[in-house]
Amino acid sequence: MELYNKVMLYFWLSMSFVSALAITYMGFQDGFDRWVYYYIIPVLALLMYLLRKYMLKRMQKHLEYLKQKENERFK
């Protein structure tokens, strides 16, 4: 499960960069007045990356807390 979480973390980060590059390229091709609204896609992908990173850190802290409580219970 940890491998899946890391893959998805970097997937969202790469999607934010790839989509920003693609939208910028299309903006130069067709004009930014048409493509400027699509910049919400890389922003949302970047927010997904940050949210996922935050939740992974939170989950790790919680798992460590549970392990500590379990060790205290058996002492």
DSSP file (Angstrom, degrees, kcal/mol; ACC not computed):
  #  RESIDUE AA STRUCTURE BP1 BP2  ACC     N-H-->O    O-->H-N    N-H-->O    O-->H-N    TCO  KAPPA ALPHA  PHI   PSI    X-CA   Y-CA   Z-CA
    1    1 A M     >        0   0    0      0, 0.0     4,-2.1     0, 0.0     5,-0.1   0.000 360.0 360.0 360.0 -31.7    0.0    0.0    0.0
    2    2 A E  H  >  +     0   0    0      1,-0.2     4,-2.0     2,-0.2     5,-0.2   0.880 360.0  51.8 -67.5 -36.5    2.9    2.3    0.7
    3    3 A L  H  > S+     0   0    0      2,-0.2     4,-2.5     1,-0.2    -1,-0.2   0.912 108.8  51.3 -63.9 -42.3    4.2    1.9   -2.9
    4    4 A Y  H  > S+     0   0    0      1,-0.2     4,-2.6     2,-0.2     5,-0.2   0.911 109.1  50.7 -60.0 -43.5    0.7    2.8   -4.2
    5    5 A N  H  X S+     0   0    0     -4,-2.1     4,-1.9     1,-0.2    -1,-0.2   0.898 111.6  47.0 -64.1 -40.5    0.6    5.9   -2.1
    6    6 A K  H  X S+     0   0    0     -4,-2.0     4,-2.1     2,-0.2     5,-0.2   0.898 112.0  50.5 -68.3 -39.7    4.1    7.1   -3.3
    7    7 A V  H  X S+     0   0    0     -4,-2.5     4,-1.8     1,-0.2    -2,-0.2   0.932 112.6  45.9 -63.0 -45.2    3.2    6.4   -6.9
    8    8 A M  H  X S+     0   0    0     -4,-2.6     4,-2.0     2,-0.2    -1,-0.2   0.842 108.7  57.2 -68.1 -32.4   -0.1    8.4   -6.6
    9    9 A L  H  X S+     0   0    0     -4,-1.9     4,-1.5    -5,-0.2    -1,-0.2   0.953 113.0  38.7 -60.9 -49.9    1.7   11.2   -4.8
   10   10 A Y  H  X S+     0   0    0     -4,-2.1     4,-2.4     1,-0.2    -2,-0.2   0.736 109.1  63.7 -76.3 -21.6    4.2   11.7   -7.7
   11   11 A F  H  X S+     0   0    0     -4,-1.8     4,-2.5    -5,-0.2    -1,-0.2   0.942 105.1  45.0 -62.5 -47.3    1.4   11.1  -10.2
   12   12 A W  H  X S+     0   0    0     -4,-2.0     4,-1.7     2,-0.2    -2,-0.2   0.880 113.1  50.7 -66.3 -37.1   -0.4   14.2   -9.1
   13   13 A L  H  X S+     0   0    0     -4,-1.5     4,-1.6     2,-0.2    -1,-0.2   0.931 113.0  45.2 -65.3 -44.8    2.8   16.2   -9.0
   14   14 A S  H  X S+     0   0    0     -4,-2.4     4,-2.9     1,-0.2     5,-0.3   0.874 110.2  55.0 -67.8 -36.3    3.7   15.2  -12.5
   15   15 A M  H  X S+     0   0    0     -4,-2.5     4,-2.3     1,-0.2     5,-0.3   0.861 105.2  53.4 -64.7 -34.2    0.2   15.8  -13.8
   16   16 A S  H  X S+     0   0    0     -4,-1.7     4,-1.7    -5,-0.2    -1,-0.2   0.922 114.0  41.5 -66.7 -41.6    0.3   19.3  -12.5
   17   17 A F  H  X S+     0   0    0     -4,-1.6     4,-2.3     2,-0.2    -2,-0.2   0.918 116.5  47.6 -71.3 -43.5    3.5   20.0  -14.4
   18   18 A V  H  X S+     0   0    0     -4,-2.9     4,-2.6     1,-0.2     5,-0.2   0.925 114.0  46.5 -64.9 -44.5    2.5   18.2  -17.6
   19   19 A S  H  X S+     0   0    0     -4,-2.3     4,-2.5    -5,-0.3     5,-0.2   0.881 111.6  51.6 -67.9 -36.0   -0.9   19.9  -17.8
   20   20 A A  H  X S+     0   0    0     -4,-1.7     4,-2.1    -5,-0.3    -1,-0.2   0.910 112.3  46.8 -65.2 -40.9    0.6   23.3  -17.0
   21   21 A L  H  X S+     0   0    0     -4,-2.3     4,-2.5     2,-0.2    -2,-0.2   0.920 113.3  48.3 -65.4 -43.3    3.1   22.8  -19.9
   22   22 A A  H  X S+     0   0    0     -4,-2.6     4,-2.5     2,-0.2    -2,-0.2   0.904 112.8  47.6 -65.0 -41.6    0.5   21.6  -22.3
   23   23 A I  H  X S+     0   0    0     -4,-2.5     4,-2.0     2,-0.2    -1,-0.2   0.888 112.0  50.1 -68.2 -38.2   -1.9   24.5  -21.5
   24   24 A T  H  X S+     0   0    0     -4,-2.1     4,-2.0    -5,-0.2    -2,-0.2   0.921 111.3  49.2 -64.9 -43.0    1.0   27.0  -21.9
   25   25 A Y  H  X S+     0   0    0     -4,-2.5     4,-1.8     1,-0.2    -2,-0.2   0.934 112.7  46.5 -60.7 -46.9    1.9   25.5  -25.2
   26   26 A M  H  X S+     0   0    0     -4,-2.5     4,-3.0     1,-0.2     5,-0.5   0.828 108.2  58.1 -66.4 -29.8   -1.7   25.6  -26.4
   27   27 A G  H  X S+     0   0    0     -4,-2.0     4,-1.7     1,-0.2    -1,-0.2   0.895 107.5  46.2 -64.9 -40.3   -1.9   29.1  -25.2
   28   28 A F  H  < S+     0   0    0     -4,-2.0    -2,-0.2     2,-0.2    -1,-0.2   0.847 116.7  46.2 -68.9 -32.5    1.0   30.1  -27.4
   29   29 A Q  H  < S+     0   0    0     -4,-1.8    -2,-0.2    -5,-0.2    -3,-0.2   0.946 131.3  15.2 -74.1 -49.8   -0.6   28.3  -30.3
   30   30 A D  H  < S-     0   0    0     -4,-3.0    -3,-0.2     1,-0.2    -2,-0.2   0.570 117.5 -88.3-106.0 -12.6   -4.2   29.5  -30.1
   31   31 A G    >X  -     0   0    0     -4,-1.7     3,-1.1    -5,-0.5     4,-1.0   0.072  26.2-108.0 108.3 137.9   -4.0   32.5  -27.8
   32   32 A F  H 3> S+     0   0    0      1,-0.3     4,-2.0     2,-0.2     5,-0.2   0.709 108.9  73.8 -73.5 -19.8   -4.1   32.7  -24.0
   33   33 A D  H 34 S+     0   0    0      1,-0.2    -1,-0.3     2,-0.2     4,-0.2   0.800 105.0  39.5 -64.0 -25.0   -7.6   34.3  -24.0
   34   34 A R  H <4 S+     0   0    0     -3,-1.1     3,-0.2    -7,-0.1    -1,-0.2   0.802 123.5  37.2 -89.0 -33.1   -9.0   30.9  -24.9
   35   35 A W  H >< S+     0   0    0     -4,-1.0     3,-1.3     1,-0.2     4,-0.3   0.500  86.6  91.5-102.6  -6.0   -6.8   28.7  -22.7
   36   36 A V  G >< S+     0   0    0     -4,-2.0     3,-1.2     1,-0.3    -1,-0.2   0.819  82.6  59.7 -62.8 -30.0   -6.4   30.8  -19.5
   37   37 A Y  G >  S+     0   0    0      1,-0.2     3,-1.0    -3,-0.2    -1,-0.3   0.719  93.0  67.1 -71.1 -20.3   -9.4   29.1  -17.9
   38   38 A Y  G X  S+     0   0    0     -3,-1.3     3,-1.8     1,-0.2    -1,-0.2   0.555  73.7  88.2 -79.0  -6.7   -7.8   25.7  -18.2
   39   39 A Y  G <> S+     0   0    0     -3,-1.2     4,-1.3    -4,-0.3    -1,-0.2   0.604  70.5  77.6 -67.5  -8.0   -5.1   26.6  -15.7
   40   40 A I  H <> S+     0   0    0     -3,-1.0     4,-2.5     1,-0.2    -1,-0.3   0.802  84.3  64.8 -67.3 -27.5   -7.5   25.4  -13.0
   41   41 A I  H <> S+     0   0    0     -3,-1.8     4,-2.3     2,-0.2     5,-0.2   0.953 104.1  41.1 -64.4 -51.6   -6.5   21.8  -13.9
   42   42 A P  H  > S+     0   0    0      0, 0.0     4,-2.3     0, 0.0    -1,-0.2   0.847 114.1  54.8 -66.2 -29.2   -2.8   22.1  -12.8
   43   43 A V  H  X S+     0   0    0     -4,-1.3     4,-2.2     2,-0.2    -2,-0.2   0.931 109.8  45.7 -66.3 -43.7   -3.9   24.0   -9.7
   44   44 A L  H  X S+     0   0    0     -4,-2.5     4,-2.2     2,-0.2    -1,-0.2   0.894 112.3  51.2 -65.3 -39.4   -6.3   21.2   -8.7
   45   45 A A  H  X S+     0   0    0     -4,-2.3     4,-2.0     2,-0.2    -1,-0.2   0.899 110.4  49.1 -64.6 -39.7   -3.7   18.6   -9.5
   46   46 A L  H  X S+     0   0    0     -4,-2.3     4,-2.4     2,-0.2    -2,-0.2   0.888 109.9  51.5 -66.6 -38.4   -1.2   20.5   -7.3
   47   47 A L  H  X S+     0   0    0     -4,-2.2     4,-2.6     2,-0.2    -2,-0.2   0.880 108.0  52.2 -64.7 -37.2   -3.7   20.7   -4.5
   48   48 A M  H  X S+     0   0    0     -4,-2.2     4,-2.5     2,-0.2    -2,-0.2   0.903 109.2  50.4 -63.6 -40.7   -4.3   17.0   -4.8
   49   49 A Y  H  X S+     0   0    0     -4,-2.0     4,-2.4     2,-0.2    -2,-0.2   0.941 113.0  45.0 -60.5 -48.5   -0.6   16.4   -4.4
   50   50 A L  H  X S+     0   0    0     -4,-2.4     4,-2.2     1,-0.2    -2,-0.2   0.889 114.0  48.8 -65.9 -39.3   -0.4   18.7   -1.3
   51   51 A L  H  X S+     0   0    0     -4,-2.6     4,-2.5     2,-0.2    -1,-0.2   0.911 112.2  48.7 -65.7 -42.3   -3.5   17.1    0.3
   52   52 A R  H  X S+     0   0    0     -4,-2.5     4,-2.2     2,-0.2    -2,-0.2   0.897 111.2  50.1 -64.6 -40.6   -2.2   13.6   -0.3
   53   53 A K  H  X S+     0   0    0     -4,-2.4     4,-2.0     2,-0.2    -1,-0.2   0.913 111.7  48.4 -64.1 -43.1    1.2   14.5    1.1
   54   54 A Y  H  X S+     0   0    0     -4,-2.2     4,-2.2     1,-0.2    -2,-0.2   0.921 112.3  48.4 -62.0 -44.7   -0.4   16.0    4.2
   55   55 A M  H  X S+     0   0    0     -4,-2.5     4,-2.5     1,-0.2    -2,-0.2   0.857 108.8  53.6 -67.9 -34.5   -2.6   12.9    4.7
   56   56 A L  H  X S+     0   0    0     -4,-2.2     4,-2.2     2,-0.2    -1,-0.2   0.915 110.4  46.8 -65.2 -42.1    0.3   10.5    4.3
   57   57 A K  H  X S+     0   0    0     -4,-2.0     4,-2.2     2,-0.2    -2,-0.2   0.908 113.0  50.0 -64.1 -40.8    2.3   12.4    7.0
   58   58 A R  H  X S+     0   0    0     -4,-2.2     4,-2.0     1,-0.2    -2,-0.2   0.896 110.3  49.8 -64.1 -41.0   -0.8   12.4    9.2
   59   59 A M  H  X S+     0   0    0     -4,-2.5     4,-2.5     2,-0.2    -1,-0.2   0.898 109.1  52.0 -66.1 -40.3   -1.4    8.6    8.7
   60   60 A Q  H  X S+     0   0    0     -4,-2.2     4,-2.2     1,-0.2    -2,-0.2   0.921 110.0  48.8 -62.1 -43.7    2.3    7.9    9.6
   61   61 A K  H  X S+     0   0    0     -4,-2.2     4,-2.0     1,-0.2    -1,-0.2   0.892 111.8  49.5 -62.8 -39.2    2.0    9.8   12.8
   62   62 A H  H  X S+     0   0    0     -4,-2.0     4,-2.5     2,-0.2    -2,-0.2   0.901 109.7  50.4 -68.2 -40.5   -1.2    8.0   13.7
   63   63 A L  H  X S+     0   0    0     -4,-2.5     4,-2.2     1,-0.2    -2,-0.2   0.894 110.9  49.4 -64.3 -39.1    0.3    4.6   13.0
   64   64 A E  H  X S+     0   0    0     -4,-2.2     4,-2.2     2,-0.2    -1,-0.2   0.890 110.4  51.3 -65.0 -38.9    3.3    5.4   15.2
   65   65 A Y  H  X S+     0   0    0     -4,-2.0     4,-2.5     2,-0.2    -2,-0.2   0.916 110.3  48.5 -63.1 -44.2    0.9    6.6   17.9
   66   66 A L  H  X S+     0   0    0     -4,-2.5     4,-2.2     1,-0.2    -2,-0.2   0.896 111.1  50.1 -64.5 -39.5   -1.0    3.3   17.7
   67   67 A K  H  X S+     0   0    0     -4,-2.2     4,-2.1     2,-0.2    -1,-0.2   0.892 110.8  49.8 -65.7 -39.0    2.2    1.3   17.9
   68   68 A Q  H  X S+     0   0    0     -4,-2.2     4,-2.1     2,-0.2    -2,-0.2   0.914 111.1  48.8 -64.9 -43.4    3.3    3.2   20.9
   69   69 A K  H  X S+     0   0    0     -4,-2.5     4,-1.8     1,-0.2    -2,-0.2   0.880 110.5  51.3 -64.6 -37.6    0.0    2.7   22.7
   70   70 A E  H  X S+     0   0    0     -4,-2.2     4,-1.4     2,-0.2    -1,-0.2   0.898 109.7  49.6 -66.8 -39.8    0.1   -1.0   21.9
   71   71 A N  H  < S+     0   0    0     -4,-2.1     4,-0.3     1,-0.2    -2,-0.2   0.872 110.8  50.3 -66.3 -36.9    3.6   -1.3   23.3
   72   72 A E  H >< S+     0   0    0     -4,-2.1     3,-0.8     1,-0.2    -1,-0.2   0.852 106.6  55.8 -68.4 -34.2    2.5    0.5   26.5
   73   73 A R  H 3< S+     0   0    0     -4,-1.8    -1,-0.2     1,-0.2    -2,-0.2   0.851 107.9  47.2 -67.6 -35.4   -0.4   -1.8   26.9
   74   74 A F  T 3<        0   0    0     -4,-1.4    -1,-0.2     1,-0.2    -2,-0.2   0.413 360.0 360.0 -90.7   2.9    1.7   -4.9   26.9
   75   75 A K    <         0   0    0     -3,-0.8    -1,-0.2    -4,-0.3    -2,-0.1   0.453 360.0 360.0 -87.8 360.0    4.3   -3.7   29.4
